[in-house]
Amino acid sequence: MNDQTAKEPHVLNKRERSMIAHQEMPLRPPQTRIHSFDEVPIGYSDEQARTESLRCLHCTTPACIGACPVGIDIPGFLRLIEQGNPGAAAKKIRETNFLPAVCGRVCPQDKQCQAVCVVGRRNIPVGIGNLERYAADYERTHGLFEIPDIKEPTGKRVAIIGSGPAGLSAAFALAIEGHEVTVFEASHRAGGVLVYGIPRFRLPIKVIDEDIRFLSKLGIRFVYNMVIGKILTLEDLLYREGFDAVLIGTGAGLPRLLNVPGSNANGVYSANEYLTRIYLMEANRFPNYSTPVFSGKKVAVVGAGNTAMDVLRTAKRLGAEPTCYYRRSHQEAPARSEELKHAEQEEMNWRWLSNPVEFIVDEDNFVKQIKCERMVLSEPDETGRQKPVPTGEFFVEECDTVVMALGCSVNPIIPSTDAEIRTNKWGVILVDPTTCQTSKTGVFAAGDAITGGSTVIQAMGQAKKAAAGIHEYLMGKSNSALKA
Amino acid sequence: MLITTNDGSAGLKGFVTDALLKVLEREKVIYVLAVGPVPMMKAVSEMTRALHIATYVSLNAIMVDGTGMCGACRVTVGGETKFACFHGPDFDGHKVDFENLTKRQKMFAKQEKIAFDNMHL
């Protein structure tokens, strides 16, 4: 694109910029979107994107950059959109974040860059996430992806375990440095949580696949159906397969479950199982795909976080009448405000202050009812938090499917198969905070495996740090494993 | 090696437990490992329980990813929920809740039939 054609009379001053109205992200209407897995936010038009980008005040010391876990030059890329050059904006984002189309869609901007945006003090903050998505989509749909320059081969080989956000980011950073990178993925397709855990109506599969293709073009090798810790151990990778360093990016995928009567009944799923069956194994297309899912008419979803919203909305699309059960109230729901809003637009049933105490089963052990105790919120404690307190009052409702969306713990396979990998009592892998090296020499870790569960962008930020740590280790500058 | 078949077309006519009983009568056994269908592993565990012979069973609970991620394969062992893929697949047969496992194995019986028919074998 020729940016000389950008029709700009003069560079707007701050006052003029602050007068510009915020551009709402256009959404598919709830009545139609609940019948398809198409993405709900349609994306900004060119005009909307330019208008929104003009709202940036270009602060002398932009707080947004510091609030971004990977430090994207936000005002820099907004300026390029403003100048009518979204392709260059995408390239600018890629200097620090190689998954912009993903992050523009799933980052909690309202807790990061947009939370500190100066415009947001008196008005709606600049739609940074929407603009990041716009630039990335423009780049993808116009075929502007560029393979970055790769340094001379170092002859060093790195194994990356897991192809989620952490693994992919580290693979990218290490490949650019000239290392030979192999990514081991347990399932049959790359992307980790982006594929199995985030619904297509929030993150279309083509966005992820395009990024994987991009990585393949950098010479990164993907090995699928390979469970490290079971098929090959860390020792195998280091001493038999001859890798010089290993990165663990296996995430936090171990589901937490309620331990109440009926938890192991038929039709009671973890959110991971429910979403994996549908999004990774395509159970919604059963029997054309051979993995089934039993998703009935009355789907009870336990929890009110982002994943619970994903499950509610997925169940709705499979024709169910979903109900959300949460032991606290609407105000305490941990989901992003936007996810909650989108779920509410799609008309779910909500049972706030309802704590499931039993899943009642039929004679074949299939769940048929959910029994809940009504809760009330306590007076706020010293920290201001109100706790849910049982009332001794119960109610029972019909359901034929239960999905527990109660969060996840760190995947235990690798720590449990290598005694040198040290974890804390929650199974979180311990690493040196500057290099991300674990207690085992040459083995590094990043992402949810070292936090116990965070966001895509946090995982990417750590992966970058880990990649730098691995690079230093490989080039002989540092080689000490985490002590004590 | 003792072979058993239901119809007697090879080896002993009968079930695995019939062969096991023969061995138990013949010699002192201190450890039994059962690998196979759930009803067989259940029957073996029941037989050895009374005799206090340590028995391990290798459970083939329904799994999706097999990496500890989904919990489809959860089984109740000694009153606790375990994931067969990650904590197992081998468990103390005397502690496994076979009743729950048997019912969970039938969770997708209808869909399995549809998928099978759809393969047009």
Interface residues (C-beta under 8 A of the other chain):
Chain A: A186 S187 Y196 V227 K230 G253 L254 P255 L257 N259 S263 N264 N266 G267 Y269 S270 N272 E273 T276 R277 L280 M281 F286 P287 N288 S290 T291 P292 F294 D364 N365 F366 N411 P412 I413 S416
Chain B: V64 D65 G66 T67 G68 M69 C70 G71 A72 R74 V75 T76 T81 F86 N100 K103 R104 K106 M107 F108 Q111 E112 I114 A115 N118
